Each structure stands twice: as structure tokens, then as C-alpha cells.
Amino acid sequence: PPVTAYLLTDDLKKMIVISSIIGGLNGLIGYRFALYYDVSIAGSMAMITGIVFLLVFIFAPRRGLLTTLRRRKIQKIQFAGNSFLFHILNHESEEDGKVHNSIEYIKVSFNWEDKFLENILEELEKQEKIIIENNIVKLTELGREDAIKNYEEIVEGLVLEQ
């Protein structure tokens, strides 16, 4: 019950209360289960405790497995989008920027699967951060501002770590 409660809250007082409630309910439900099926009371309580923990572990709103997987997927796409914007920003002012910012070059350079690259391009176009003209990716003003802002935040974070 305490670990189950920990998955649901960070506040110690709430954690103790939730843990007590979960423990009590697990005991009560386990006892009723044992009486109904004529099995071990302690084993039934332990089984119910395990089932409740498993359900909370999977479905907890902030720390659950599904939430974590969803968050990682979103972070992966955001990181890829930022990396992509940095790439375009770094090469847009170069003479060979058209080569470096072509979709074919980006496919090779980033070594992303075609579907993943398409998703990133679609997402950035939907956010109006890039435009694609003649297979060349260009930053919009919003995309340029976002790339510069994210770059500054990264540099600032690195400086603070030192």
C-alpha cells in the first residue's frame, strides 16, 4: 500500500492516508474474497494488494506506465523537432544551405525512418514553424524564434550545470 500511495501523490500526509485506505480496502476485499472462494485469507489479501498495485502502476495519472510511455513519446517528438529546427537554423545562412536543408540530405543526415521524418515535418508545418518549397525546408519567423529560444535555453542550462 505505501508504494501504491507513492505512485498517486508526493505529499507525505496524503500518502499516509491513501496508504491506510488502500491497505484497509485490500484487507477487506481480500477477506471477502477468501470467504467466498474458501481460500487462504492472507493469500487473498496479498493477491488483492498485488492487483491494486499493478493497476495503479499501469494507470496512475502522473507516474503510471501508460503516462510515462506517452510522455516519452511526446518528448521524443519534441526533441526531434528541436534538433530539426537547429539543423535548419544552422544551415540556412550558408551558401550550401539549400543542399543541407533538402529533404533528401536531411533523411541521410538524421538517419530517421521515412515515417518518423514525415511525422516531424507534418508536425512542424502544422505548428507553422517550417515551410517546404521545392523539397527545401525553410524556417518561418515563428520557427526561427523558437529555434533560437530553445538554443538559448540549452546553452543557459549547460552554463548553470557547470
N, C-alpha and C positions, 0 to 999 in steps of 0.2 A: 503493500500500500504506500509506503513512503516514496518509493521510486515512481510509482504511478502518479502520485500527487506532484512530484517534482516535474514531471512532464507537462503538468497542467498550470503550474504557477511558479513564480520566483519569490513571492512573498512568504516568509517563514511562517507567519501566523496562519495564513490561508492554507499553507502546505500541511501544517499540523492538523487543522480542522478537516481538510479534504482527506488526508490520510486516515484520520479516525473514522470518518464517514465511510470511506471505501472499505476499510478493514471490517467495520461493523456489518455493512451490507454483504461483503464477501462471506463473512461468518454465517449470517442469517440465511443467505441464499444457499450456501454450501450445506448447511444443516438441513434445510428443507429438501434439497436435492438428495441428500443421504437417506433421509426418512422415506422419501417417495420411492427411491430405487433400491432401498435396503443395502446400502454400501457403506464403506468407511466414512465416518463423519470428518475426520481430519483430512483424509484424502480428497473428499468432496470440496472442503473449504480451500484446500491448496489448489485444486483444479480451477475453481471459480476465480481465485486470486490470479492465477496464471492467465485465464481467458480475459479477465478485465484488463490486466496489464497489457496483453497482446493487442487488444482493441484500442486502448489508449495509445500505445506505442505506434500503431499504424495511423490512427486518425486524430491525434492531438493537434489542436489548431496552430501552435507555433513550433513545436518540437517533434511532431509526428513524422513518420516516414514519408507519407504522401506529400506533406507540406515541404519537407526538406528536398525531396526529389523535384518538386515543382519549382522551388526557389533556385535550385542548382541549374535547372534548365533555363530559367529566366536569366540568371547571372551569366550563363554560358553565351546566350544570345547577346546580352548587353556588352559583355567583354569583347565578343567577336565584332559587334557593331562599332565599338570604340576603337578597336585595333584597325578596323577597316577605314574609319574616318581619319585616324592618324596617318595611315598609309597615303590616302588621297591628299591630305593636307601637306605632307612632306614632299610629295612629288608634283603637286600642281604647278608650282612656280619654276620647275626645272624645264630645260629645253626638251628633254625626252619624257616629259610628264605624260604625254599622250600615250607613250608606249607603256610606262609603268602603271598608268591608270586605265588601261584597256582591260576589258573583262577577261580576255584570254591570258594576259600576263598575270592578272590577279589570281586566276584559277591555279596557275603553276606556282606562283609566289606563295600563296597562303596554303596550298595543298589541302583545300577543303573539298569535300564531296560536292558535286554539282547541285544537289538538292539543298544542302546547307547554305551554299553561296546564294542560290536563288532566294531562299528564305531571308537571308540577311539583306540582300538587295531590295526585296519587296518591303521588308520592314522599314528600312531607311528611306525608301521612296514614299511609303505611307506617312512617315513622320516628317516628310518634306525636308530631309537633310541632304539628299543627293538627287541628281538628275542624270539620266543616261542618254547621251547623244552620240549616235554613230558608234556604239559599242564602247564609248569612253565615259567613265564615271567622273562626274564633276560635283563639287560641293555646292550646296545652296548657301546663302548667307547664314541661315539657321544652322546648317551642318558645320560650317566653318566656326561659328561662335561656340557650338557645342564641343567640337574637337579641341579648340583652344582652351576652353574652360576645363574640360576633363584632363587635358595635358597638364595644365597648371595645378590642378588638384593632386595629380600623381606626383609631380615634382615637389610640391609642398609637403606631401605625405612622406616622401623619401627624405627630405631635409629634416623633418621632425623626428624620424626614426633614428637619425644619426645624432 
